[in-house]
Amino acid sequence: MPTLLITGANRGLGLNLLKLYDQEGWTIHACCRNPDSAADLKAVADVSAGRVTLHPLDVEDPSTIAGLKIALGATPIDMLINMAGYLGEKALREPEGLQPFGVTDYDVMEKAYRINCVGPLRVCEALVDNVEGSDRKTIINISSIVGSIGGDNFGNFYMYRPSKTALNAITHAMAINLKDRGITVIPFHPGFTKTDMGGPTADIEIEDSVTGIKAVLDKVTIADTGRYLTWDGGELPW
Ligand SMILES: NC(=O)c1ccc[n+]([C@@H]2O[C@H](COP(=O)([O-])OP(=O)(O)OC[C@H]3O[C@@H](n4cnc5c(N)ncnc54)[C@H](OP(=O)(O)O)[C@@H]3O)[C@@H](O)[C@H]2O)c1
């Protein structure tokens, strides 16, 4: 079976998408900041007969990314999903949760950039040889519709938005630079989903999001590289 490596695997979309690949019998490298306290993820690993391996990974900490590479060695990675993400310190429904103009916390903005953009690039650069050595050779960078400039008619999200737009720019460039190595690179919007990040009033259930994401990813080929795809089979403008 193919091999998946996914970041942000302990909760939300990461954990629930991982479960779908686990059900199909994939070998899974599940990365999260604190494996020891990731009870739900450990429960999946415990009954996987060694197919699901947990790795400590804080995408803000380069030493943990280097440690992941050492642990993996030359292990082929068919699908690398950069799922870990950070919105900010306030939930969407809290006052200023939509991050309106005029109240930007620049520390939070920089943290969002480190987690949502710098970290995924660092993970990709560390593991690109593992992806190239696999059969499927696919990298999925989980972005957001909020990263789309052409599709924006709402504004706001001054701390989160630029980190996802920057991730899109990097992912677009990677699609160009890695095509000759046969690697498919996709920026992906998972839908406005009822996770801790999306909150209870988001549009869709976690199950619908991850089922949709997997259905799209099952069909992705090198012909799709660089397309800004969505959980429901759509495509977004940059
Ligand atoms: N939910 C939505 O509506 C929505 C919409 C568009 C895009 N997205 C994107 O989808 C992805 C998953 O979101 P979600 O809704 O599942 O969010 P979530 O429930 O808030 O989960 C976020 C995940 O990212 C991890 N994470 C945060 N900072 C990290 C770091 N420095 N290093 C490693 N892992 C870190 C968290 O780990 P800890 O438990 O250790 O904090 C957690 O596993 C994110 O990239 C998000 O931007 C979500």
The ligand as a Gaussian input file, in Angstrom:
#p B3LYP/6-31G(d) Opt

LIG

0 1
 N      -11.442000      24.490000       9.449000
 C      -11.607000      25.321000       8.413000
 O      -12.693000      25.890000       8.206000
 C      -10.460000      25.575000       7.464000
 C      -10.729000      26.332000       6.319000
 C       -9.693000      26.561000       5.420000
 C       -8.442000      26.044000       5.662000
 N       -8.195000      25.320000       6.790000
 C       -6.853000      24.785000       6.992000
 O       -6.939000      23.387000       7.210000
 C       -5.860000      22.960000       8.054000
 C       -6.407000      22.155000       9.219000
 O       -7.274000      23.003000       9.940000
 P       -8.254000      22.477000      11.093000
 O       -9.546000      23.139000      10.858000
 O       -8.170000      21.023000      11.241000
 O       -7.571000      23.213000      12.360000
 P       -7.447000      22.805000      13.884000
 O       -8.550000      21.897000      14.276000
 O       -7.262000      24.091000      14.594000
 O       -6.067000      21.951000      13.925000
 C       -4.861000      22.595000      13.647000
 C       -3.776000      21.558000      13.614000
 O       -2.536000      22.213000      13.300000
 C       -1.603000      21.858000      14.311000
 N       -0.575000      22.877000      14.512000
 C       -0.737000      24.168000      14.845000
 N        0.454000      24.763000      14.987000
 C        1.393000      23.810000      14.725000
 C        2.791000      23.788000      14.697000
 N        3.531000      24.874000      14.981000
 N        3.440000      22.640000      14.372000
 C        2.720000      21.529000      14.085000
 N        1.382000      21.471000      14.116000
 C        0.733000      22.606000      14.431000
 C       -2.442000      21.657000      15.560000
 O       -1.685000      20.952000      16.523000
 P       -1.869000      21.252000      18.134000
 O       -3.012000      20.384000      18.577000
 O       -0.558000      20.871000      18.711000
 O       -2.190000      22.709000      18.293000
 C       -3.586000      20.860000      14.961000
 O       -3.205000      19.526000      14.749000
 C       -5.105000      24.229000       8.463000
 O       -3.977000      24.398000       7.634000
 C       -6.133000      25.322000       8.206000
 O       -5.514000      26.573000       7.973000
 C       -9.181000      25.062000       7.699000

